Amino acid sequence: MWTLANISGENTLLYRDQILEQGILNMIVKELGRTPKKIVYYRIAAWLISNLVRGEPFPSYSKVNY
């Protein structure tokens, strides 16, 4: 997850869009609901999610809708 957060935070939106195309956001949300994790895990997940939903132009709603 750390790697995806780094990649999606790049200045180019190409990486963000490619990650979203793979359905990573849905996987992360499901994983967060399964078992309790350490706080560091949630911080990295929040960082990744914030990178995936930002940028100009914003990603399409269908890609970030869970």
KAPE-V943663 format. One record per residue. N is the residue number from 1. RES is the residue in three letters. D_FIRST is the distance of its C-alpha to the first C-alpha in Angstrom with 2 decimals. Layout:
BEGIN
N,RES,D_FIRST
N,RES,D_FIRST
END
This chain:
BEGIN
1,MET,0.00
2,TRP,3.80
3,THR,5.39
4,LEU,5.14
5,ALA,6.18
6,ASN,8.68
7,ILE,9.90
8,SER,10.43
9,GLY,12.20
10,GLU,14.75
11,ASN,18.28
12,THR,18.69
13,LEU,17.73
14,LEU,17.78
15,TYR,14.11
16,ARG,13.31
17,ASP,15.88
18,GLN,14.81
19,ILE,11.30
20,LEU,13.29
21,GLU,15.85
22,GLN,13.71
23,GLY,13.38
24,ILE,9.64
25,LEU,10.79
26,ASN,13.11
27,MET,10.86
28,ILE,8.69
29,VAL,12.15
30,LYS,13.68
31,GLU,11.29
32,LEU,11.87
33,GLY,15.52
34,ARG,15.96
35,THR,16.28
36,PRO,16.28
37,LYS,13.46
38,LYS,13.86
39,ILE,13.92
40,VAL,11.25
41,TYR,8.71
42,TYR,10.39
43,ARG,10.51
44,ILE,6.92
45,ALA,6.93
46,ALA,10.24
47,TRP,9.43
48,LEU,7.20
49,ILE,10.06
50,SER,12.62
51,ASN,11.77
52,LEU,12.06
53,VAL,15.38
54,ARG,17.12
55,GLY,19.21
56,GLU,22.74
57,PRO,23.41
58,PHE,21.17
59,PRO,19.38
60,SER,21.75
61,TYR,21.93
62,SER,21.69
63,LYS,18.16
64,VAL,16.86
65,ASN,19.32
66,TYR,18.14
END
